[in-house]
Amino acid sequence: MEFRTDIIVANAGAIAEGVCMTLLLTCFSFLVALALGTVVGVLRRRAGLLSALLGGYVSFFRGTPLLIQLFLIYYGLPSIGLNMPRYVAAVLSLGLNSAAYISEILRGALGAVPRGQEEAAQVLGLTRLEALIFIVFPQALRVALPALVNAFSSILKDSSLVSVLSIMELTRIGQLIYTRTYRAFEIYLAVAVIYYILTETVACFSRRLERVLET
């Protein structure tokens, strides 16, 4: 059976739109994950009830499949009166899931900064919050940056799961093209190659970033 590249060429426009939607979902989800993960990571540094509750959130989202979380948010929440558009549900699911991992990345990075840095800043007149923002966090971010870039790559790949909500991202576009052409090998190979190019681009950026930070 011949390999038909003409199918890919004929559907290049739709595939490009799917790539754009995938990147948009990834970027918005990463912003949600970074914001929430930062808050959770900082708050979990202190012992107490709040830290324990946040630990439960991290444990739940790291210990259950992302697909189930997606179904829970999009199909489960409306049963208790919380309806949301599919795009919002997709971003929220990806964001909440990745935030659980990012919070642990940042918590570890914050723990790597010597506590004396924060104490010295407070001696100089900074409040605890100011010391965290201006002294501790910039140093922790330097440590965490490569892992955060990898977290972005993970969201990029996981975004393929939102195709179950009929969101027109790359995987869903591939499915629709297959239903019209019945050429599974060409279509899904093209989709796989595109994901590989995108994730490898992010990985190359991460490796370069690590080299820059080491200098």
C-alpha positions as CSV (number, residue, x, y, z in Angstrom):
1,M,0.0,0.0,0.0
2,E,1.5,3.4,-1.0
3,F,2.1,6.2,1.4
4,R,-0.1,9.1,0.5
5,T,1.5,12.4,1.4
6,D,-1.2,14.3,-0.6
7,I,-3.6,13.7,2.2
8,I,-1.4,15.6,4.6
9,V,-0.9,18.4,2.0
10,A,-4.6,18.7,1.3
11,N,-5.4,19.0,5.0
12,A,-2.4,21.2,5.9
13,G,-4.6,24.2,6.8
14,A,-6.8,22.2,9.2
15,I,-3.7,20.7,10.8
16,A,-2.1,24.1,11.2
17,E,-5.3,25.3,13.0
18,G,-5.1,22.3,15.3
19,V,-1.5,23.1,16.1
20,C,-2.4,26.7,17.0
21,M,-5.2,25.5,19.2
22,T,-2.9,23.0,20.9
23,L,-0.3,25.7,21.6
24,L,-3.0,28.1,22.9
25,L,-4.4,25.5,25.3
26,T,-0.9,24.6,26.4
27,C,0.1,28.2,27.1
28,F,-3.1,29.1,29.0
29,S,-2.9,25.9,31.0
30,F,0.7,26.5,31.9
31,L,-0.1,30.0,33.1
32,V,-2.8,28.6,35.3
33,A,-0.5,25.9,36.6
34,L,2.4,28.2,37.3
35,A,0.2,30.7,39.2
36,L,-1.5,28.1,41.3
37,G,1.6,25.9,41.7
38,T,3.5,28.9,43.0
39,V,0.9,29.7,45.6
40,V,0.6,26.0,46.7
41,G,4.4,25.5,46.7
42,V,4.9,28.6,48.9
43,L,2.1,27.8,51.3
44,R,3.2,24.2,51.8
45,R,6.5,25.3,53.2
46,R,4.8,25.9,56.5
47,A,3.3,23.2,58.6
48,G,-0.3,23.4,59.6
49,L,-3.8,22.6,58.5
50,L,-3.6,24.6,55.3
51,S,-0.4,22.8,54.3
52,A,-2.1,19.5,55.0
53,L,-5.1,20.4,52.9
54,L,-3.0,21.5,50.0
55,G,-1.0,18.3,50.3
56,G,-4.2,16.4,49.8
57,Y,-4.9,18.4,46.6
58,V,-1.4,17.6,45.3
59,S,-1.7,14.0,46.2
60,F,-5.1,13.7,44.5
61,F,-4.1,15.3,41.2
62,R,-0.8,13.4,41.1
63,G,-2.4,10.1,41.9
64,T,-5.4,10.0,39.6
65,P,-5.4,9.9,35.7
66,L,-5.7,13.2,33.9
67,L,-8.5,11.9,31.7
68,I,-10.6,11.1,34.8
69,Q,-9.9,14.6,36.1
70,L,-11.1,16.0,32.8
71,F,-14.3,14.0,32.9
72,L,-14.9,15.0,36.5
73,I,-14.6,18.7,35.8
74,Y,-16.5,18.8,32.5
75,Y,-19.2,16.1,33.1
76,G,-19.2,15.8,36.9
77,L,-19.3,19.5,38.1
78,P,-22.5,20.3,36.1
79,S,-24.3,17.8,38.2
80,I,-23.7,20.1,41.2
81,G,-24.5,23.3,39.3
82,L,-21.1,24.2,38.0
83,N,-21.3,24.4,34.2
84,M,-18.4,25.7,32.1
85,P,-17.4,25.8,28.4
86,R,-15.4,22.9,27.2
87,Y,-12.3,25.1,26.6
88,V,-12.4,26.4,30.1
89,A,-12.8,22.8,31.4
90,A,-9.8,21.7,29.3
91,V,-7.6,24.6,30.6
92,L,-8.7,24.1,34.2
93,S,-8.1,20.3,34.1
94,L,-4.6,20.7,32.5
95,G,-3.8,23.6,34.8
96,L,-4.9,21.9,38.1
97,N,-3.1,18.7,37.2
98,S,0.2,20.4,36.2
99,A,0.0,22.8,39.2
100,A,0.3,19.8,41.5
101,Y,3.6,18.9,40.0
102,I,4.8,22.5,39.6
103,S,4.1,23.1,43.3
104,E,6.4,20.3,44.3
105,I,9.1,21.6,41.9
106,L,8.9,25.1,43.4
107,R,8.7,23.8,47.0
108,G,11.9,21.8,46.4
109,A,13.6,24.8,44.8
110,L,12.6,27.1,47.6
111,G,13.9,24.6,50.1
112,A,17.3,24.6,48.2
113,V,17.8,28.3,49.0
114,P,19.6,28.6,52.4
115,R,17.3,29.8,55.1
116,G,19.9,32.4,56.2
117,Q,19.1,34.4,53.0
118,E,15.6,35.0,54.2
119,E,16.7,35.7,57.8
120,A,19.4,38.2,56.6
121,A,16.8,40.0,54.5
122,Q,14.5,40.4,57.5
123,V,17.4,41.8,59.5
124,L,17.9,44.4,56.8
125,G,14.3,45.5,57.3
126,L,12.4,43.5,54.7
127,T,9.1,41.8,55.7
128,R,8.8,38.0,55.3
129,L,6.8,38.5,52.1
130,E,9.3,41.0,50.7
131,A,12.2,38.7,51.5
132,L,10.4,35.8,49.8
133,I,9.6,37.8,46.6
134,F,12.8,39.7,46.2
135,I,15.5,37.5,47.7
136,V,14.4,33.8,48.0
137,F,12.1,33.4,45.0
138,P,14.5,34.7,42.3
139,Q,17.1,32.2,43.5
140,A,14.6,29.4,43.6
141,L,13.3,30.2,40.1
142,R,16.9,29.8,38.8
143,V,17.0,26.3,40.2
144,A,13.4,25.4,39.0
145,L,13.5,26.8,35.5
146,P,14.6,23.7,33.6
147,A,12.0,21.6,35.4
148,L,9.3,24.2,34.7
149,V,10.2,24.1,31.0
150,N,9.8,20.3,31.1
151,A,6.4,20.8,32.8
152,F,5.4,22.9,29.8
153,S,6.4,20.1,27.5
154,S,4.3,17.6,29.6
155,I,1.2,19.9,29.3
156,L,1.8,20.1,25.5
157,K,1.6,16.3,25.2
158,D,-1.2,15.9,27.7
159,S,-3.3,18.4,25.8
160,S,-4.1,15.6,23.3
161,L,-6.5,14.2,25.9
162,V,-8.9,17.1,25.5
163,S,-9.8,15.7,22.1
164,V,-12.4,13.7,24.0
165,L,-14.3,17.0,24.5
166,S,-14.4,17.6,20.7
167,I,-12.0,20.5,21.1
168,M,-10.4,21.2,17.7
169,E,-6.8,20.7,18.7
170,L,-4.2,18.7,16.8
171,T,-5.3,15.2,17.9
172,R,-9.0,15.9,17.3
173,I,-8.2,17.3,13.8
174,G,-6.3,14.2,13.1
175,Q,-9.3,12.1,14.1
176,L,-11.7,14.1,11.9
177,I,-9.3,13.8,8.9
178,Y,-9.1,10.0,9.5
179,T,-12.9,9.6,9.5
180,R,-13.0,11.3,6.0
181,T,-10.0,9.5,4.5
182,Y,-9.6,6.2,6.4
183,R,-5.8,6.7,6.1
184,A,-4.9,6.1,9.7
185,F,-1.1,5.6,9.2
186,E,-0.4,8.8,7.3
187,I,-2.6,11.0,9.5
188,Y,-1.5,9.7,12.9
189,L,2.2,9.6,11.8
190,A,1.9,13.2,10.8
191,V,0.3,14.1,14.1
192,A,3.0,12.2,16.0
193,V,5.8,13.9,14.1
194,I,4.3,17.4,14.8
195,Y,4.0,16.6,18.5
196,Y,7.6,15.4,18.4
197,I,8.8,18.6,16.7
198,L,7.0,20.7,19.2
199,T,8.2,18.8,22.3
200,E,11.8,18.5,21.0
201,T,11.8,22.3,20.4
202,V,10.8,22.8,24.0
203,A,13.5,20.3,25.1
204,C,16.2,22.1,23.1
205,F,15.2,25.3,24.8
206,S,15.4,23.6,28.2
207,R,18.9,22.2,27.5
208,R,20.1,25.6,26.3
209,L,18.6,27.2,29.4
210,E,20.4,24.8,31.6
211,R,23.7,25.6,29.9
212,V,23.1,29.3,30.4
213,L,22.2,28.9,34.0
214,E,25.4,26.9,34.7
215,T,27.6,29.7,33.4
